[in-house]
Amino acid sequence: MATIQDKASLYRLERFDPDILAKMPSDLSGYAMAIGGMPRNHLEVFEKRG
């Protein structure tokens, strides 16, 4: 089981490369266009699309 200190380190932005974070929105929109859009709700995550 992870300790509270371990969990706190998961949410630190310093862990991530700023270039990758800046590129993430365009990557996500590209993936969404490839599969016909992002899921509208949590149930659509399990349906195969594209």
N, C-alpha and C positions, 0 to 999 in steps of 0.2 A: 504494500500500500504506500502511495506517495505521501510524503509529509507536507505540511502546509508550506514550508519553505520551498520545497520542490515545485509545488503548484504555483507559487508566486512567480517563480522564474519562467514559467511557461508563457506568461502574459507580457513580458518585457519586450518592447519594440527593438531594443538594442540587439536582440538575438537575430534580427532579420536584416538582410542587405537592403539598403534604401532604394537601390536601382530596381530590385525585384519587386518591392512594395509599390513603387511608382508605376511599374509596368502591369501590375496585376489587373486593374480595371479593363485595360484594353485586351488582355489575354482572356479574361472572363467573358467579355462581350463577343470575342471571336469564337470561343467554345460554344456560347449560347447560340450564335448564328448557325453554327455547324449542325446543331441538333434541333433547330427550330424553335429556339427560345428557352429561357430559364424556366424551371418548374414554378407553377403558380402557387402550389402549396406542398406541404410535406408528403402527401400521399403520392404525388407525381414523381417523386424521386425514385420510386421503385418500378415505374413503368418504363419500358424500353422506348427510346425516341431516337429517330435519325439513323 
